[in-house]
Amino acid sequence: MAAGAPPSETDAAMALGEADVALVAAYLQHVRVEKRLAERTVALYTEDLHKLARQAVAAGVTLCAVREAHIRRWVAQMHSGGRSARGIALILSGWRGLYVWLGRQGLIEANPVSGVRAPKAGKPLPKALAVDDAVRLADHENPDDAPEREARDRCITELFYGSGLRLGELVGLDAHASASARGWIDMQAGEAHVLGKGSKRRSVPVGAAALTALAAWLPLRAHWAGDDPALFIAAHGRRLTPQHIRLRLRQRSQQAGLATPVHPHMLRHSFASHLLQSSGDLRAVQELLGHANIGTTQVYTRLDFQHLAQVYDAAHPRAGKTGRKGGASG
């Protein structure tokens, strides 16, 4: 083997000694036969255990002599080397299984992997539409649809995007305020009163476009209304279900020619992101979204920076020098 080259699987096996090679082989036989794991899973376990063997060789220890400090150091090395949190978690799962089995054989006193967890995965950014796409969706008209259905779906879209309502909050809206209503819209005040998470009530502004859409929908709603007080109903006169609203919104986004199927929470994210881009007022956005913790709202500051970075990358003559992903090539 060339100087400085990493040890091969054969070199690792030789350095481990026959006893450790036999242990690994026995464990793999155990997961294949007794646990009846799929061949693909066994292949992944084999790869991960070879990785463990190579690490142990480099540290000068046998598998049974590996300690928690070794595992933590190897996890840190994988993380700094660019391995994803999910990938590390899967590797640790394979290693942990080996040491559980070794413990049951009475070959180790403690599992060195039991107290080690993979680094936390970064919280994915919520998906938000571009402003032009959100406006196109809200303005879209489907002349082939029944007037009642078109007016209703337009109003739903305007409330999601214009007021940032959650799906459950919108479903719970009634056509009129009452003691039993979970939510309603005060058209004169331009406010929606909703019952949010944790049964907390809040009021949010309703924009002019949504009020116009609501004024168009209410007379047509009377064509369908039975005895259900719901603001948004189907042709049979019953309150729309969350599943029905998701389906209608996805269909509307496809009809509007959007590349991405839209779901209700995407419009809520778009509401928050676009508002923050324009105002920069994080506390106000927190109140409008009904977040109890501002840390939940702060994810939108990352969305806002992404927007600013895209503008910079597209417009600034020196942007190609930044090396930021998505920027012009240098």
N, C-alpha and C positions, 0 to 999 in steps of 0.2 A: 504494500500500500504506500502511495506517495506521501512524503512528509507533509503534515498539515491537513491531509484529506480526512473527512469525517469517517469514522469506522463504519464498515458495511454491516449488514445484518449478520453475515457469517462471522465477521470479527467480533461483533457484540456477543453472539452466542458462544464463541470460543472463550471469550474473557469471562463471561458469566460462569462458566463451568457447567459440567454435565448436569449437576443437581438442579440448577435454575432453569436450564433448557427443558429438563423433564417436567419441572413445575409448570412452566408456561404451556407446554404441550398438553399436560393433563388438564389444565384449566380450560384450554380451548376445546378439548374433547368434552369436558363437562358442559360447556355452554352449547356445544353443537348437539350432543346426544341427550343429556338430561334436561336442559332448559329448552331444547329444541328451537334455538334461535335460527333465523333465516341465514342462508349462506352469505348474503350481503352483509348482514350484521356481524357474523363471525369474521368475515374478511376485514371489516373495519376494526374489530377488536384486535385482530392479529397485527394490523398495521400500528395501532396505538400501543400495543405491548412491545413491539419492536422499538418504537420510539422510547418507551420507558427503559428498555434494555440498554439502548445506546446512551441514555442519560446516566443510568447507573454505572455503566462502564467508564464514562468520562469522570464520574465522581469517585470511582474506585471502590464501589460498594456492591454487594450482592443485592438481589431484589428483596430478600428478607431483612436486610440491614438498612433499607431506605427509611428515612425519617421525614417527619412533616416539613422540616426546614428544607430538605431536598425538593420536595414537591412544590413548595411555595416558590423556591428559586426557579424551578423549571417553568412554572406557570408564568412568572414574571418575564422570563426570557421569551416564551411564546407570545405573550402580549406585546412586548416591545418589538418583537419581530413582525408584527402585523397580523397575527392570528386573531380571528374574530372571537368575541366573547362566547358566541354559540359554539364555535369550533372547539374552544378550550373546554367548555362544559361537557361536550361529547367525549373528548379525550379523557377528562377526569372521570367520567362515568365508567369508561372501560377500565381505567386503572383502579377505581374504587371497587369494582366487581372482583377483580383479581385478588385484592387484599382482603375483601370479605371472605372469599373462598379460602385464602391462606390461613385466616384466623380460625375458620371452622376446622381446618386440618391440624390446628394446634401449632402452626409453624411461626406465628408472630403473636406478640402480646397486644399490640395496638395497630389499628389501621391508620397509616400515615396520611391517607387521603380524606379521612372522614371529616376533618375540620377545615378542609380547603374548598373554597368555592371559586368559580370562575369570576373574572371581573364583570361588573355590571354592564350590560349592553346599553349603548346610548339610546335614549328615548327617541323613537322615530318622529320626525316632524309631521304634524298633521298635513294632509293634502288640502291645498287651497287652489281655487281656480284663478286664472289671470282675470284682471278686472274686465277686459273686453269679453271674455268668455262668460263671466257671470252676468254681465249686462245683456249679452246675446240670449242667454237662457231665459232671463226674466222677460225680455221683450218678445220672445218667440211666440208666434201664433200658429195654431194648427187649424186651418179652415175645414179640414175633413172631420174634425171632432164635433160632437154635439156642443151647442153654445154653453150649456150648463157645465159640462165637463171641462171645457176650455177655460171658462171664467174661474171655475173652482181651482184648477191646477195652476193657473197664473197667479191667483191670490196666495196659494200655498207657497209657491216659489218666491214671491215677493216678501212674504213674512219670514221665511227661512233666511233669505239673503239680506233683507232690510232690517230685521230685528234680532237676528242671531238666535232664534228660538231652537230649543232642543226638540227632537221628534215627539217625545212624550208630552212636552208642553203644548205643542201645536195640536196634537191629537185631543188633548183635554179641553181645548177651547169650546165654549158654548156660544150660541148665537146672541144670547142676552145675559146680562148679569143677573145672578140670583144667589140665594144663600147656599144652594147646593152646588153651584158651578165651581169647577176646578180652575177655570180661567175664562176670560172674556176680553173683548176689545172695546174700549171707550173711544168711539170715533171722534167725538167732539173734542176730547182732550188729546187725541192722537197717542194713546197709550194702550199697551197690551198688559193685562194683569194675568200672571201665570203662576202655576204651582210647579216649582222646580225640584231639584234633587233634595232629599232630606225633608220633603214636605214644606220647603221654605217658599214663601210667596215673594214675588218681586214684580216690579213694573218696568217696562222697557218702552222706549219711544217707537212709534210706528210711523214710518216715513210717508211722504205724500204719494209715492208710487203705490205702496201697499194699500193706503187708504182708498185710492182710486180703484184699485183692483177689488177691494172689499165692497165698495159701493156698487160695482158692476156685478159682483157675485150674489149679494144678498137677495135682490129681486128674483134672480134665476133659481136660487136655492128653494124658493117657495114652490117651484114646480115639482120638487122632489120631496119636500118635507112631510114627514109623518108626525109622530109624537116625540121624536128624538130631539133633544135640545142642542145637539152638537152643531158647531159652526160648519164643519166640513163633513158632508154626508155623501153616500153613494146614491145611485138612481133609485134604489129600494128604500131610501129614506133613513138608513141607519148610519151611525157614526163610522167614518173611515177607520180601518185598522192601520197600525204602523206598516204592516207588510204591503198593504194596498198603496200607501203613500210612497214607499220606497220604489215600488214597481212603476207608478205613474211618473215619478221624478226621473227615473232611469230612462224611461221611454221618451220623456220630453227632451232630455239632454241628447239622446240619439237623433231625434227629429230636428233638433236645433243644429245638428252637425258638429257637436263637441266630440273631440277625440277620446275623452275620458268619460265613462259612465258616471253620472253624478248621484250621490246619495245625500240624505238630509244633513249629516254631520259635516260633509264637505262644504255645504253652503254656510253652515255656522262658522267653520274655520275661515271661509272666505270673508264673511262679515267681519270677523275679528282682525284678520290680517290686513284687509283693505282699510279698516278704520284706524288701525295703529299706524299704517304707512302714512296716512293723511294727517293724523293728529299727534302721534307720538305720546299720547296720554295713556299710560299703562293702567293707572288706577281706574280711569273711566271705563276702559275696556273690561277690566275685571268686574266692575259693577254691572255693566251691561250683560256680560256673560253669566253672571250669578256665581262666580267662582268664590268659594270661601277662602281660598289661599291664593295669594298673588303669584306664588311659585307656579301654580297651574297655568296662569295667564302668561308667564314669562316665556313660554315656548314660542309665543308669537313674535317676540323680539328677534328670535333667530330667523323666523320667516321674513321679518322686515329687513334684516341684514342681508338675507339672500336676495331680496328684491333689489336693494341698493347695490349689492355686488354685481348683479346682472346688468344693471344700468351702467355702472362704471366700466365693466368689462366690454360692453357693447359700444360705449361712446368715447372713452378716454384714450388718446393716442398712445399712452404709455401702459395701458392695461395689460398688454401681452407680457410685460416684464414681471407680473406678480406671481405667475405660475399657479394662480388659483384655478381649480377645476371649473371648466365652463368658460374660461376667458379665452381671449384670442391667442393664437399660437405665436411664440416669440421667434 
